[in-house]
Amino acid sequence: MVWVSILLLLIVVGGAVALVVIGLRENRGTDTLSKRLAEYAERGEVTSLEEIELSQPFMERVVYPAAQRFGELAQRFTPQNAITETRRQLEMAGAPRWLEPTLFLSSRLLFGLALGALMVMVFSLSASTSPFEMTSLLIIGGSIFIGFFLPNMLLNRRVRRRQVEVTKAMPDAMDLLTICVEAGLGFDAAMKKVVEKWDNDLSAAFARVLQEIQLGKLRREALRDMSDRLGVDEINTFVAAVIQSEQLGVSMARVLRVQSDAMRIRRRQLAEENAQRAPVKMLLPMAFLIFPTIMIILLGPAVLQIIRSGAFSNF
């Protein structure tokens, strides 16, 4: 029995040594970069590193690396809270994953400097004004200020628009989830049906949740992360109800039905609230645009006739 064990050990060690020797012999004299260049040459494409790099788009080759390096430099002087909040805003806006917080912060500074440089160029080309006058300096400073905060304003606008779209799509998605769960599907399979049915921000959020679950994340953690990324009250309520039903063992179909009815009522209330705000929003255009025009049309001919009759000649 001992000789059999020694023989098996020698076979295993000999096989391992043979594999190492074969691997080293195959890797000797080979270059991965040369192999890739040879593949490019066989396909009739570029055959040098310089040509491969020049074949990339200008944005990926020059702009993005320069912006990333500038962002890394700006990160050293930026508080960590600002970077964390910017990352959260980017996730809520559904920005692409390559858009890092440092890149966004550097874009704000670049926008401000570019707009300020543009105004300096305009004043320099003008013959009547100088860029060193007080008025010109105020305009240049205001341009830098606007350019610095313009990306942040666009980001906030994108966040609000995405939240509105998610809020509008939520009741229909809840109805489909309820129907699928009542028909016998699991919650994950019902979410997959929502992803297959629609192509919007909510379905994209559900698709990311399913992907994270497949990668090993717990469902409740993936749902909480989705709630944090969207920042919508209806989503927070929905996620809390689903997690609670999962922990307490309550029927998922009943919970989804209650959530669907509540969201329908909430959407109707929001529509009524917006309808109540409409007269207030119409007041300013009516007071400053419509009413003056009506007064000019109605009283204009009468005023002209009074002036022509000489009624004001005694004054």
C-alpha positions in Angstrom: 0.0 0.0 0.0 2.9 2.4 0.8 4.5 1.7 -2.6 1.2 2.4 -4.4 1.0 5.8 -2.6 4.6 6.6 -3.4 4.0 5.7 -7.1 0.9 7.9 -7.3 2.9 10.8 -5.7 5.7 10.4 -8.2 3.2 10.4 -11.1 1.5 13.6 -9.8 4.8 15.4 -9.3 6.2 14.2 -12.6 3.1 15.4 -14.4 3.2 18.8 -12.7 6.9 19.2 -13.6 6.1 18.2 -17.2 3.3 20.8 -17.4 5.6 23.6 -16.1 8.3 22.7 -18.5 5.9 22.6 -21.5 4.4 25.9 -20.4 7.7 27.6 -20.1 8.9 26.2 -23.4 5.7 27.5 -25.2 5.9 30.9 -23.6 9.6 31.3 -24.5 10.2 33.5 -27.5 6.5 34.5 -27.8 5.1 38.0 -27.2 1.4 38.7 -26.6 1.7 42.1 -28.2 3.4 40.7 -31.3 0.7 38.0 -31.5 -2.1 40.7 -31.5 -0.3 42.7 -34.1 -0.1 39.6 -36.2 -3.8 39.1 -35.9 -4.4 42.7 -37.0 -2.1 42.0 -40.0 -3.9 38.8 -41.0 -7.2 40.7 -41.0 -5.7 43.5 -43.2 -5.9 46.1 -40.5 -3.4 48.4 -38.9 -0.1 46.7 -38.0 1.6 49.1 -35.5 0.9 50.4 -32.1 0.8 54.0 -33.3 -1.7 53.2 -36.0 -3.8 51.2 -33.5 -3.9 54.2 -31.2 -4.6 56.7 -34.0 -7.5 54.5 -35.2 -9.3 55.2 -31.9 -11.8 58.2 -31.8 -10.4 61.5 -30.7 -12.6 61.6 -27.6 -11.3 58.3 -26.3 -7.7 59.0 -27.4 -7.2 62.6 -26.1 -10.2 64.1 -24.4 -11.1 61.4 -21.9 -7.6 60.7 -20.7 -6.8 64.4 -20.3 -10.0 65.0 -18.4 -9.4 62.0 -16.2 -5.9 63.2 -15.3 -7.2 66.6 -14.6 -9.9 65.1 -12.5 -7.4 63.1 -10.5 -5.5 66.3 -9.9 -8.7 68.1 -8.8 -9.6 65.2 -6.5 -6.7 66.0 -4.3 -8.2 69.4 -3.5 -11.9 68.3 -3.4 -13.5 67.2 -0.1 -14.6 63.6 0.1 -18.2 64.6 0.9 -18.4 66.5 -2.4 -17.1 63.5 -4.4 -19.6 61.2 -2.6 -22.5 63.5 -3.3 -21.5 63.9 -6.9 -21.3 60.1 -7.3 -24.8 59.8 -5.8 -26.2 62.5 -8.1 -24.6 60.8 -11.2 -26.2 57.4 -10.2 -29.6 59.1 -9.7 -29.3 60.7 -13.1 -28.5 57.4 -14.8 -25.2 58.6 -16.1 -22.9 56.1 -17.9 -20.4 54.3 -15.6 -17.4 55.8 -17.3 -18.4 59.3 -16.0 -16.6 59.4 -12.8 -17.2 62.1 -10.2 -13.7 63.5 -10.7 -14.4 63.8 -14.4 -17.6 65.6 -13.8 -16.0 68.0 -11.3 -13.2 68.7 -13.8 -15.8 69.4 -16.5 -17.4 72.0 -14.4 -14.1 73.9 -14.0 -13.4 73.5 -17.8 -16.8 74.8 -18.7 -16.3 77.8 -16.5 -12.8 78.6 -17.9 -13.9 78.0 -21.5 -16.9 80.4 -21.2 -14.7 83.0 -19.5 -12.1 82.7 -22.2 -14.8 83.0 -24.9 -16.0 86.3 -23.3 -12.4 87.6 -23.1 -12.0 86.8 -26.8 -15.3 88.6 -27.6 -14.2 91.8 -25.7 -10.7 91.6 -27.2 -12.1 91.6 -30.7 -14.5 94.4 -30.0 -13.3 97.9 -30.9 -15.4 99.8 -28.4 -14.9 97.7 -25.3 -11.9 96.4 -23.4 -11.8 93.2 -21.4 -10.2 95.1 -18.5 -13.1 97.5 -18.0 -15.3 97.1 -14.9 -18.3 96.1 -16.9 -16.4 93.6 -19.0 -14.8 92.1 -15.9 -18.2 91.6 -14.3 -19.5 89.9 -17.4 -16.5 87.7 -17.6 -16.8 86.7 -13.9 -20.5 86.0 -14.4 -19.7 83.9 -17.4 -17.2 81.8 -15.4 -19.7 81.5 -12.6 -22.5 80.3 -15.0 -20.1 77.9 -16.8 -19.0 76.4 -13.5 -22.6 75.7 -12.3 -24.1 74.8 -15.7 -23.1 71.1 -15.6 -24.6 70.8 -12.1 -27.8 72.4 -13.2 -28.1 70.1 -16.2 -27.4 67.1 -13.9 -30.1 68.2 -11.4 -32.5 68.6 -14.3 -31.7 65.1 -15.6 -32.3 63.7 -12.1 -35.7 65.3 -11.8 -36.8 64.2 -15.3 -35.7 60.7 -14.6 -37.6 60.6 -11.3 -40.7 61.9 -13.0 -40.4 59.2 -15.7 -39.9 56.5 -13.0 -42.9 57.8 -11.1 -45.1 57.7 -14.2 -44.0 54.2 -15.2 -44.3 52.7 -11.7 -48.1 51.9 -11.6 -48.1 50.0 -14.9 -45.0 48.1 -13.8 -46.8 47.3 -10.5 -49.8 46.0 -12.4 -47.6 43.7 -14.5 -45.7 42.5 -11.4 -49.0 41.7 -9.6 -50.4 39.8 -12.6 -47.2 37.8 -13.0 -47.0 36.9 -9.3 -50.6 36.0 -9.1 -50.2 33.8 -12.2 -47.5 31.7 -10.3 -44.2 33.4 -11.3 -41.6 34.3 -8.8 -40.7 37.9 -8.0 -37.5 37.8 -10.0 -39.2 36.2 -13.0 -41.9 38.9 -12.7 -39.2 41.6 -12.7 -37.7 40.0 -15.8 -41.1 40.3 -17.5 -41.1 44.0 -16.8 -37.7 44.3 -18.3 -38.8 42.5 -21.4 -42.0 44.5 -21.7 -40.7 48.1 -21.5 -37.6 50.0 -22.3 -37.4 52.9 -19.9 -35.5 54.0 -16.8 -37.5 51.8 -14.5 -37.0 48.6 -16.5 -33.3 49.5 -16.7 -33.2 49.7 -12.9 -35.0 46.3 -12.6 -32.5 44.8 -15.1 -29.6 46.0 -13.0 -31.2 44.5 -9.9 -31.5 41.1 -11.6 -27.9 41.3 -12.8 -26.7 42.0 -9.3 -28.8 39.1 -7.9 -27.2 36.8 -10.5 -23.8 38.0 -9.4 -24.5 36.9 -5.8 -25.9 40.0 -4.1 -28.9 39.4 -1.8 -32.3 40.6 -3.2 -33.0 43.0 -0.4 -29.6 44.6 -0.8 -30.0 44.9 -4.5 -33.5 46.5 -4.1 -32.2 48.9 -1.5 -29.4 50.0 -3.8 -31.9 50.5 -6.6 -34.0 52.7 -4.2 -30.9 54.8 -3.3 -30.0 55.2 -7.0 -33.5 56.4 -8.0 -34.4 58.5 -5.0 -38.2 58.2 -5.6 -40.6 58.0 -2.7 -42.8 55.4 -4.5 -39.8 53.2 -5.1 -38.8 53.5 -1.4 -42.3 52.4 -0.3 -42.3 49.5 -2.8 -38.9 48.2 -1.8 -39.7 48.5 1.9 -43.0 46.5 1.4 -41.3 43.8 -0.7 -38.5 43.3 1.9 -41.0 43.3 4.7 -43.2 40.7 3.0 -40.1 38.6 2.3 -39.0 38.7 5.9 -42.4 38.1 7.5 -43.6 35.6 5.0 -46.6 37.6 3.8 -48.1 36.8 0.4 -46.2 38.7 -2.3 -49.2 38.9 -4.6 -51.3 40.6 -1.9 -48.5 43.1 -1.1 -48.1 44.0 -4.7 -51.8 44.4 -5.2 -52.0 46.9 -2.3 -48.9 48.8 -3.6 -50.4 48.9 -7.1 -53.7 50.4 -5.8 -51.8 52.9 -3.6 -49.7 54.1 -6.5 -52.7 54.5 -8.7 -54.3 56.7 -6.1 -51.0 58.6 -5.6 -50.7 59.3 -9.3 -54.3 60.6 -9.5 -53.6 62.9 -6.5 -50.5 64.2 -8.3 -52.5 64.9 -11.4 -55.1 66.8 -9.4 -52.4 68.7 -7.6 -50.8 69.8 -11.0 -54.3 70.8 -12.2 -54.7 73.0 -9.2 -51.3 74.7 -9.8 -52.2 75.5 -13.5 -54.2 78.7 -12.8 -51.4 80.1 -10.6 -48.8 79.3 -13.3 -50.9 81.0 -15.9 -51.3 84.2 -13.9 -47.9 85.7 -14.8 -48.2 85.1 -18.6 -51.7 86.5 -18.6 -50.8 89.6 -16.5 -47.7 90.6 -18.4 -48.3 89.2 -21.9 -52.0 88.6 -22.7 -53.7 91.5 -20.8 -51.4 94.3 -22.1 -52.0 93.0 -25.7 -55.8 93.0 -25.2 -55.7 96.5 -23.7 -53.6 97.8 -26.7 -56.0 96.2 -29.2 -59.2 97.5 -27.5 -58.1 101.0 -26.3 -55.5 101.8 -29.0 -58.0 103.0 -31.7 -60.0 105.0 -29.1 -56.8 106.8 -27.9 -55.8 107.6 -31.5 -59.2 109.1 -32.2 -59.0 111.2 -29.1 -55.6 112.5 -30.0 -56.7 113.3 -33.6 -59.8 115.1 -32.3 -57.5 117.6 -30.4 -59.0 116.8 -27.0 -55.5 117.1 -25.5 -54.6 120.3 -27.3 -55.8 122.5 -24.4 -53.4 120.7 -22.1 
